[in-house]
Amino acid sequence: MSFQSRNPTTGEVLDTYAGHESADIEARLAQSWSTWKSWSVKPIEERAAFLVRLAELLEQRADTYGRLITLEMGKPLSEAVGEVKKAAAGARHFAEKGPGYLAPMPIDGLNARVAYYSLGPVFAVMPWNLPFWQVLRFFIPTALAGNTVLVKHAETVQGCARALEQLVLDAGAPEGLYLNLAVRRDAVAAIVADPRVACVTVTGSVQAGRAVAEAAGQHGKKAVLELGGSDPFVVFEDADFDRAVQCAVTSRYSNNAQSCIAAKRIFVAESIAEKFEKAFVERASALRVGDPLKAETQLGPLARADLRETVHAQVQAALGQGGKLLAGGTMPDGPGNFYPATVIGGLKPDAKIVQEEIFGPVALLFSFKTEEEAIELANATEFGLGAAVWSSDSERANRVAGSIQAGAVFINDFVRSDPRAPFGGVKGSGFGRELGALGARELTNAKLVFTGA
């Protein structure tokens, strides 16, 4: 068994990596379990010091790791370097604030406290779209809490997977704190079932996440799921117009438009809808598509050829259901998995593409008449990851934010993760939280310690 890493810009094979067979998996499970028993009893100050060293290496190697990310999944180099630096900032944040997040909490009126203890080895299934940040945002607080981790990274970014494993060792971690599992999907259920695995976390598609959660549930194990999204971006007539347009384009097309928290369904008040459409289409059409290693590129190729085909099929189906093509929508000739920034208007809320997650550079524009209609449209999806609300009326903005079914709502800004704040979704977008104080405690045993009357 082996895995290929392929450059989505040229189609060339970058490298071939050997997978882990049954004996390798067993050895890594045993090592993770053994390391957990020693790592979990180290003082939290030592674990925090490790995170500082991790941050330093990420900062020093940001350009090297950024280039690796771009070569394997295609995002613009500046964004890839930014991803690595964001992970470094996350490590520094948890090194500083994490011990406080995990400090025992006294209970008023009782001689008791809640103390946060590690659970054991955590099995993680991770995606390719943010191959460093997605992994490290879960690993950093999880390791600080005293757990060890086993990571099944995406098959197409095995260079990143191995770089992450070596990074953790280079930062001074013991062998077994972070272990890569180069396995295919059919090996996941047995790993989840292994009694040494304490819990699981998945960032990925709804289908993949639910399958892993089902396997975990069969063995009474906790699961944290961060799954797909179809985030609404709601713009009222009194919004800061220019900034709303700019942020809508940034949110939709950053990371080559392969982000679960991108603005995918954009709802604009009827009185400004035509003006917004014109401005949005102009900005989207002006995005520079090309080699993501070049500084001027703003939109690189999709990560895989099959992903581009899926996006194009979704676009064609949408046009067949009455959608109006406002920009893009054509499959370019030549090498690479390129697809232009595409904008579609005129669809009904129940159109197939509206109900699906679009993991590519396609924005859907709608108009609404009333606040109530905007809320109804925003919630008319199985997903509930993030949302954005734009209005200069803070009372209305907060009222709408409170009515939208999502794990996060950003007012007058676009959705993004931050190490200081909890991140996660509801409905089909999953459950559990990463980051912030809630994320630090998510994969722990919140143990009641009662000291008597």
VEXVEX-939996 format. One record per residue (C-alpha): x, y, z. Coordinates in nm, 3 decimals, padded with zeros to 5 digits. Layout:
      c1      c2      c3
       X       Y       Z
...
//
This chain:
      c1      c2      c3
  00.000  00.000  00.000
  00.128  00.345 -00.091
  00.008  00.703 -00.128
  00.089  00.954 -00.399
  00.129  01.327 -00.350
  00.046  01.509 -00.675
  00.097  01.875 -00.763
 -00.249  02.015 -00.849
 -00.092  02.295 -01.055
  00.091  02.068 -01.299
 -00.048  01.721 -01.234
  00.301  01.579 -01.173
  00.366  01.326 -00.897
  00.565  01.489 -00.617
  00.640  01.174 -00.416
  00.516  00.830 -00.322
  00.484  00.730  00.043
  00.461  00.383  00.192
  00.153  00.317  00.402
  00.135  00.154  00.742
  00.040 -00.212  00.752
 -00.114 -00.400  01.045
  00.214 -00.448  01.232
  00.299 -00.078  01.196
 -00.043  00.023  01.326
 -00.011 -00.205  01.626
  00.334 -00.070  01.709
  00.212  00.288  01.690
 -00.092  00.219  01.904
  00.130  00.058  02.166
  00.374  00.349  02.157
  00.096  00.607  02.186
 -00.046  00.427  02.489
  00.294  00.396  02.656
  00.383  00.760  02.595
  00.047  00.879  02.727
  00.118  00.718  03.065
  00.436  00.923  03.104
  00.332  01.242  02.921
  00.007  01.280  03.114
  00.184  01.303  03.451
  00.436  01.566  03.345
  00.373  01.908  03.501
  00.161  02.124  03.274
  00.441  02.381  03.276
  00.663  02.132  03.091
  00.393  02.062  02.838
  00.345  02.437  02.787
  00.720  02.483  02.735
  00.701  02.223  02.457
  00.437  02.437  02.285
  00.670  02.738  02.293
  00.940  02.535  02.120
  00.681  02.414  01.868
  00.583  02.774  01.792
  00.945  02.876  01.744
  01.005  02.600  01.490
  00.685  02.682  01.301
  00.794  03.044  01.273
  01.144  02.949  01.160
  01.017  02.701  00.901
  00.710  02.893  00.783
  00.842  02.944  00.429
  00.951  02.580  00.394
  00.626  02.440  00.526
  00.424  02.694  00.327
  00.585  02.579  00.004
  00.511  02.216  00.092
  00.144  02.300  00.154
  00.118  02.485 -00.178
  00.284  02.205 -00.373
  00.054  01.940 -00.226
 -00.285  02.115 -00.220
 -00.249  02.425 -00.437
 -00.334  02.727 -00.222
 -00.149  03.057 -00.288
  00.191  03.055 -00.120
  00.122  03.364  00.090
 -00.187  03.197  00.236
  00.005  02.876  00.302
  00.279  03.063  00.490
  00.006  03.246  00.680
 -00.147  02.910  00.776
  00.181  02.798  00.935
  00.222  03.127  01.120
 -00.134  03.102  01.249
 -00.051  02.759  01.392
  00.253  02.912  01.562
  00.032  03.182  01.714
 -00.204  02.909  01.835
  00.081  02.726  02.007
  00.195  03.046  02.179
 -00.159  03.124  02.289
 -00.213  02.785  02.453
  00.134  02.789  02.607
  00.038  03.113  02.779
 -00.334  03.076  02.847
 -00.385  02.700  02.832
 -00.275  02.621  03.189
 -00.540  02.865  03.309
 -00.805  02.707  03.086
 -00.720  02.369  03.238
 -00.681  02.483  03.599
 -00.916  02.319  03.852
 -01.243  02.509  03.899
 -01.384  02.536  04.252
 -01.758  02.485  04.296
 -01.933  02.753  04.499
 -02.085  02.621  04.821
 -01.907  02.285  04.809
 -01.570  02.162  04.921
 -01.518  02.038  04.570
 -01.356  02.123  04.241
 -01.366  02.015  03.879
 -01.021  01.904  03.767
 -00.935  01.842  03.403
 -00.745  01.520  03.337
 -00.628  01.367  03.012
 -00.827  01.087  02.848
 -00.553  00.893  02.668
 -00.456  00.845  02.303
 -00.682  01.047  02.071
 -00.739  00.927  01.714
 -00.784  01.208  01.462
 -00.900  01.198  01.100
 -00.783  01.517  00.931
 -00.848  01.689  00.592
 -00.622  01.821  00.316
 -00.755  02.177  00.279
 -00.562  02.328  00.573
 -00.307  02.051  00.625
 -00.109  02.221  00.902
 -00.363  02.441  01.082
 -00.645  02.185  01.098
 -00.415  01.928  01.257
 -00.230  02.162  01.492
 -00.538  02.347  01.614
 -00.660  02.017  01.759
 -00.320  01.880  01.858
 -00.193  02.181  02.053
 -00.457  02.195  02.331
 -00.498  01.817  02.323
 -00.130  01.759  02.396
 -00.127  02.035  02.657
 -00.406  01.851  02.841
 -00.183  01.542  02.859
 -00.320  01.332  02.576
 -00.122  01.170  02.295
 -00.248  01.167  01.936
 -00.263  00.934  01.636
 -00.338  01.118  01.312
 -00.479  00.976  00.991
 -00.406  01.264  00.759
 -00.556  01.297  00.412
 -00.405  01.063  00.155
 -00.303  01.347 -00.080
 -00.095  01.545  00.172
  00.134  01.277  00.307
  00.434  01.508  00.275
  00.265  01.744  00.520
  00.171  01.449  00.741
  00.531  01.338  00.775
  00.658  01.692  00.820
  00.417  01.741  01.112
  00.532  01.421  01.284
  00.896  01.528  01.251
  00.816  01.883  01.364
  00.677  01.757  01.695
  00.986  01.545  01.755
  01.214  01.835  01.665
  01.035  02.048  01.923
  01.148  01.804  02.191
  00.841  01.585  02.233
  00.883  01.223  02.337
  00.837  00.960  02.068
  00.471  00.869  02.063
  00.322  01.207  02.151
  00.230  01.257  01.784
  00.217  00.961  01.550
  00.115  00.959  01.187
 -00.101  00.671  01.062
 -00.074  00.638  00.685
 -00.380  00.420  00.635
 -00.684  00.405  00.411
 -01.043  00.451  00.519
 -01.107  00.080  00.559
 -00.859  00.069  00.850
 -01.033  00.342  01.051
 -01.303  00.135  01.222
 -01.054 -00.110  01.373
 -00.838  00.175  01.504
 -01.140  00.342  01.663
 -01.237  00.011  01.824
 -00.894 -00.047  01.977
 -00.926 -00.024  02.358
 -00.616  00.196  02.377
 -00.789  00.470  02.180
 -00.981  00.691  02.421
 -01.176  00.912  02.180
 -01.186  01.038  01.823
 -01.201  01.370  01.643
 -01.281  01.427  01.277
 -01.257  01.727  01.049
 -01.405  01.641  00.710
 -01.720  01.567  00.519
 -02.054  01.492  00.680
 -02.044  01.137  00.548
 -01.692  01.066  00.679
 -01.754  01.226  01.016
 -02.076  01.041  01.082
 -01.920  00.710  00.984
 -01.637  00.758  01.235
 -01.878  00.882  01.503
 -02.094  00.574  01.449
 -01.790  00.351  01.498
 -01.697  00.543  01.813
 -02.050  00.520  01.948
 -02.050  00.143  01.911
 -01.766  00.135  02.164
 -01.892  00.410  02.394
 -01.623  00.656  02.292
 -01.654  01.031  02.264
 -01.635  01.192  01.921
 -01.580  01.553  01.819
 -01.695  01.640  01.467
 -01.615  01.950  01.263
 -01.787  01.877  00.934
 -01.909  02.063  00.628
 -02.066  02.404  00.602
 -02.280  02.619  00.376
 -02.241  02.947  00.557
 -02.491  03.228  00.499
 -02.361  03.583  00.454
 -02.650  03.822  00.523
 -02.621  04.185  00.409
 -02.883  04.443  00.514
 -02.938  04.771  00.332
 -02.760  04.975  00.602
 -02.438  04.770  00.592
 -02.097  04.917  00.515
 -02.141  04.833  00.147
 -01.785  04.836  00.017
 -01.646  04.640  00.311
 -01.930  04.388  00.292
 -01.854  04.320 -00.074
 -01.482  04.294 -00.009
 -01.527  04.055  00.284
 -01.780  03.843  00.093
 -01.528  03.790 -00.188
 -01.244  03.724  00.057
 -01.452  03.475  00.254
 -01.579  03.289 -00.052
 -01.254  03.257 -00.250
 -00.973  03.239  00.009
 -00.792  02.905  00.039
 -00.887  02.841 -00.324
 -01.251  02.847 -00.206
 -01.195  02.516 -00.029
 -01.302  02.606  00.321
 -01.589  02.483  00.534
 -01.647  02.831  00.681
 -01.650  03.021  00.352
 -01.946  03.244  00.268
 -02.128  03.017  00.025
 -02.485  03.151  00.026
 -02.493  03.531  00.009
 -02.825  03.698  00.094
 -02.862  04.069  00.019
 -03.145  04.310  00.097
 -03.357  04.362 -00.213
 -03.300  04.739 -00.221
 -02.924  04.697 -00.271
 -02.915  04.352 -00.433
 -02.852  04.470 -00.790
 -02.573  04.706 -00.681
 -02.416  04.435 -00.464
 -02.431  04.178 -00.744
 -02.250  04.412 -00.984
 -01.977  04.496 -00.734
 -01.932  04.134 -00.622
 -01.906  04.003 -00.977
 -01.649  04.269 -01.065
 -01.430  04.182 -00.767
 -01.464  03.807 -00.814
 -01.387  03.826 -01.185
 -01.075  04.032 -01.115
 -00.916  03.761 -00.898
 -00.589  03.649 -01.057
 -00.592  03.275 -01.128
 -00.263  03.096 -01.180
  00.044  02.927 -01.037
  00.005  02.948 -00.658
  00.381  02.980 -00.611
  00.372  03.318 -00.786
  00.317  03.621 -00.563
  00.047  03.772 -00.783
 -00.181  03.466 -00.776
 -00.500  03.499 -00.572
 -00.678  03.178 -00.678
 -00.487  02.858 -00.741
 -00.604  02.515 -00.859
 -00.843  02.288 -00.674
 -00.664  02.018 -00.480
 -00.767  01.725 -00.701
 -00.900  01.670 -01.051
 -01.211  01.491 -00.923
 -01.295  01.789 -00.702
 -01.291  02.019 -01.003
 -01.516  01.781 -01.193
 -01.760  01.773 -00.901
 -01.771  02.153 -00.879
 -01.829  02.188 -01.254
 -02.107  01.928 -01.242
 -02.272  02.122 -00.958
 -02.254  02.442 -01.163
 -02.404  02.278 -01.471
 -02.685  02.127 -01.265
 -02.757  02.467 -01.109
 -02.785  02.631 -01.450
 -03.022  02.354 -01.551
 -03.242  02.443 -01.252
 -03.279  02.807 -01.352
 -02.956  02.957 -01.220
 -02.814  03.261 -01.398
 -02.440  03.247 -01.464
 -02.295  03.585 -01.369
 -01.924  03.497 -01.387
 -01.698  03.199 -01.454
 -01.849  02.856 -01.490
 -01.620  02.724 -01.762
 -01.362  02.445 -01.735
 -01.031  02.590 -01.862
 -00.801  02.397 -02.094
 -00.446  02.305 -02.006
 -00.275  02.136 -01.712
 -00.379  02.179 -01.352
 -00.710  02.168 -01.166
 -00.798  02.533 -01.226
 -01.151  02.668 -01.209
 -01.245  03.036 -01.235
 -01.424  03.240 -00.971
 -01.788  03.164 -01.047
 -02.103  03.350 -00.943
 -02.459  03.224 -00.986
 -02.781  03.412 -00.918
 -03.150  03.348 -00.972
 -03.174  03.013 -00.795
 -03.455  02.900 -00.570
 -03.359  02.809 -00.212
 -03.445  02.443 -00.271
 -03.216  02.404 -00.573
 -02.979  02.108 -00.536
 -02.661  02.315 -00.531
 -02.804  02.535 -00.255
 -02.866  02.235 -00.034
 -02.523  02.085 -00.097
 -02.183  02.202  00.018
 -01.984  02.359 -00.266
 -01.613  02.300 -00.206
 -01.485  02.519 -00.485
 -01.493  02.878 -00.619
 -01.869  02.917 -00.663
 -02.076  03.187 -00.491
 -02.457  03.186 -00.483
 -02.635  03.523 -00.465
 -02.992  03.575 -00.339
 -03.206  03.870 -00.234
 -03.453  03.903  00.054
 -03.730  04.144  00.146
 -03.756  04.125  00.525
 -03.550  04.036  00.828
 -03.768  03.733  00.888
 -03.711  03.609  00.534
 -03.334  03.655  00.571
 -03.333  03.440  00.885
 -03.549  03.174  00.722
 -03.320  03.157  00.418
 -03.006  03.147  00.632
 -03.142  02.852  00.831
 -03.276  02.660  00.528
 -02.983  02.416  00.524
 -02.872  02.102  00.703
 -02.547  02.279  00.794
 -02.481  02.505  01.090
 -02.114  02.593  01.108
 -02.077  02.971  01.071
 -02.264  03.278  00.950
 -02.207  03.650  00.894
 -02.455  03.934  00.948
 -02.394  04.284  00.814
 -02.585  04.587  00.946
 -02.507  04.922  01.110
 -02.804  04.863  01.342
 -02.640  04.669  01.626
 -02.974  04.573  01.781
 -03.094  04.417  01.458
 -02.758  04.254  01.386
 -02.751  04.089  01.727
 -03.116  03.985  01.700
 -03.051  03.815  01.365
 -02.728  03.660  01.493
 -02.921  03.507  01.780
 -03.176  03.355  01.541
 -02.931  03.193  01.300
 -02.859  02.826  01.371
 -02.480  02.814  01.367
 -02.184  02.751  01.593
 -02.048  03.101  01.524
 -02.195  03.424  01.390
 -01.973  03.717  01.295
 -02.127  04.064  01.285
 -01.983  04.301  01.024
 -01.696  04.062  00.953
 -01.638  03.726  00.789
 -01.612  03.393  00.969
 -01.271  03.260  01.065
 -01.117  03.057  01.345
 -00.908  03.211  01.622
 -00.707  03.025  01.890
 -00.872  03.241  02.159
 -01.231  03.152  02.069
 -01.426  02.824  02.051
 -01.487  02.680  01.706
 -01.742  02.421  01.595
 -02.089  02.374  01.455
 -02.441  02.245  01.506
 -02.686  02.045  01.293
 -02.509  01.864  01.009
 -02.187  02.054  01.077
 -02.109  01.841  01.379
 -02.069  01.880  01.755
 -01.802  01.958  02.010
 -01.563  02.252  02.013
 -01.202  02.320  01.933
 -00.990  02.620  02.041
 -01.041  02.864  02.327
 -01.119  02.751  02.680
 -01.399  02.520  02.563
 -01.170  02.353  02.310
 -00.895  02.308  02.567
 -01.134  02.115  02.791
 -01.319  01.924  02.517
 -01.092  01.620  02.514
 -01.045  01.589  02.889
 -01.205  01.408  03.179
 -01.380  01.685  03.375
 -01.343  01.505  03.706
 -01.530  01.609  04.021
 -01.300  01.598  04.323
 -01.497  01.624  04.647
 -01.288  01.689  04.960
 -01.554  01.629  05.226
 -01.766  01.847  05.450
//
